[in-house]
Amino acid sequence: MQAPFDALLTGEELSLRLRPFRDAYCDAIRSFHSEGKMARTWPLRYLIRHTAYHALNHAWEMEDKDLTAKGAAVSSI
């Protein structure tokens, strides 16, 4: 089931909701780096690069979808 377009978060509202997660991720990376730890078996630089690629890949997937009214099956909830 898809949320209606007016229910989607955008701009500042989305940024405010995501900020705690971003801050926790960055704090964990800094903490692990200062202790010389790895992220399980991954070096931290690989984890950061992989995370960036993963986010970019999601952006590409969303870009490939046709979200116009005629192309998307938007359900009314």
Secondary structure by P-SEA (a helix, b strand, c coil): cccccccccccaaaaaaaaaaaaaaaaaaaaaaaaccccccccaaaaaaaaaaaaaaaaaaaaaccccccccccccc
